[in-house]
Amino acid sequence: MLLASYTGTRPGLQGLANRAIRFRLGGPYSHTELVFEPGDGVDALMPDGTCAAGPDGALWCGSSVAAEPVPVHSARRAGRTGGVRLKRVVLEPARWELLPLPGDAQRAARWFLEHQGALYDWQLVLGFVAWAIPQKASRWTCSEAVAAAAGFPDPERFDPCVLRAAAARFAPV
């Protein structure tokens, strides 16, 4: 498995969100994905039955997103906007930093399958600005979802920058 940390800036409103998140966090990352690679032993758990890269080089990634539709293969909320999802992503080196992440890939893939379609955690995001807004345990930001799937305790305590720093301490050398 790999931890993918987004350093790019998308066009339009999503680009403004990328910049705002990086500014608020004081770091270079605005989004996180958990990448499943060939050899992780989770091919049978992926929607198309393989972790091999697609024709465009895209790999299966798990995360939670605010403004993208949940893929049609999701058991819950397919086509609805925002939430936990498995999706093939082209990880362009100019936009993503990749880090090997030790852990149980089977457990992580199952976590994403069990939580697909769970709502995005807007409350936690808004809580970064207005501390009185409580986080909802049944909802997930990208870093919460990746931390939970990877087996980190207290996943609600992770943002994309903190998760990257924590994972770097455990990454194989």
Sequence and secondary structure as in RCSB ss.txt:
>XXXX:A:sequence
MLLASYTGTRPGLQGLANRAIRFRLGGPYSHTELVFEPGDGVDALMPDGTCAAGPDGALWCGSSVAAEPVPVHSA
RRAGRTGGVRLKRVVLEPARWELLPLPGDAQRAARWFLEHQGALYDWQLVLGFVAWAIPQKASRWTCSEAVAAAA
GFPDPERFDPCVLRAAAARFAPV
>XXXX:A:secstr
 EEEEE    SHHHHHHHHHHHHHHTSS SEEEEEE TTSS GGGSTTS  S  TT  EEEEEEEEEEE  TT S
SSTTSEEEEEEEEE   TTTEEEEE  S HHHHHHHHHHHTT  B HHHHHHHHSTTS   TT B HHHHHHHHH
T SSGGG  HHHHHHHHHHHS  
